[in-house]
Amino acid sequence: MKNGRNAHGRASRGLGGLERYAGYGLALAAAVVFGGWAGLALDQWLGTAPLFLLLGGLSAAGAGTYTIYVRLIVEPNKKAEEEREP
């Protein structure tokens, strides 16, 4: 491989997008951890049991999942439609 090209002269894609998908997974995990931590801190401050811990973790998971959906499904479809229009 020379200059980022494989033996057939095509641009190399590295690990086939693994970096992108691993980044999505790490971002989702970080969001859930942060949401859970913020909920736990709020629970300790207000004296409520696991209420905000659960709300924080679940809302972060939902928001992260929605973001991944938009990046993997909606944006590519939108880009493909824009390329088809004259």
C-alpha positions in Angstrom: 0.0 0.0 0.0 1.5 3.3 -1.1 0.1 6.8 -0.5 -3.1 5.4 1.1 -3.9 3.2 -1.9 -4.2 -0.5 -2.1 -2.7 -2.8 -4.7 -5.6 -2.0 -7.2 -5.0 1.7 -6.9 -8.2 2.4 -4.9 -8.2 4.5 -1.8 -7.8 2.4 1.3 -10.6 2.5 3.8 -8.6 1.4 6.8 -10.7 -1.0 8.9 -13.9 -0.5 6.9 -15.4 2.2 9.0 -14.7 0.4 12.3 -13.4 3.7 13.8 -16.6 5.5 13.0 -18.8 2.8 14.6 -16.6 2.4 17.6 -16.7 6.1 18.1 -20.6 6.0 18.1 -20.5 3.2 20.7 -18.1 5.1 22.9 -20.1 8.3 22.7 -23.3 6.4 23.6 -21.5 4.7 26.6 -20.1 8.0 27.7 -23.5 9.7 27.5 -25.1 7.0 29.6 -22.4 7.1 32.2 -22.6 10.9 32.4 -26.4 10.8 32.6 -26.3 8.2 35.3 -23.7 10.1 37.2 -25.6 13.4 37.0 -28.8 11.6 38.1 -27.0 10.0 41.0 -25.6 13.4 42.1 -29.1 14.8 41.9 -30.5 11.9 43.9 -28.0 12.4 46.6 -28.7 16.1 46.7 -32.5 15.8 46.8 -32.6 12.6 48.9 -34.6 10.7 46.3 -33.6 7.0 45.8 -32.7 5.9 42.3 -35.3 8.1 40.5 -33.0 10.6 38.8 -30.3 7.9 38.3 -32.7 6.0 36.2 -34.1 9.0 34.4 -30.6 10.4 33.7 -29.3 7.1 32.3 -32.4 6.3 30.3 -32.7 9.7 28.8 -29.1 9.8 27.9 -29.4 6.3 26.3 -32.5 7.5 24.3 -30.8 10.7 23.1 -27.6 8.8 22.1 -29.6 6.2 20.2 -31.5 8.9 18.4 -28.2 10.7 17.5 -26.8 7.4 16.1 -30.0 6.8 14.1 -29.8 10.3 12.6 -26.1 9.9 11.7 -26.4 6.4 10.2 -29.9 6.5 8.6 -31.3 10.0 8.1 -28.1 11.9 7.0 -27.0 9.4 4.3 -30.6 9.2 2.9 -30.7 13.0 2.8 -27.3 13.2 1.1 -28.4 10.6 -1.5 -31.5 12.6 -2.3 -29.6 15.8 -2.7 -27.2 14.1 -5.1 -30.1 12.8 -7.2 -31.7 16.2 -7.7 -30.5 18.0 -10.8 
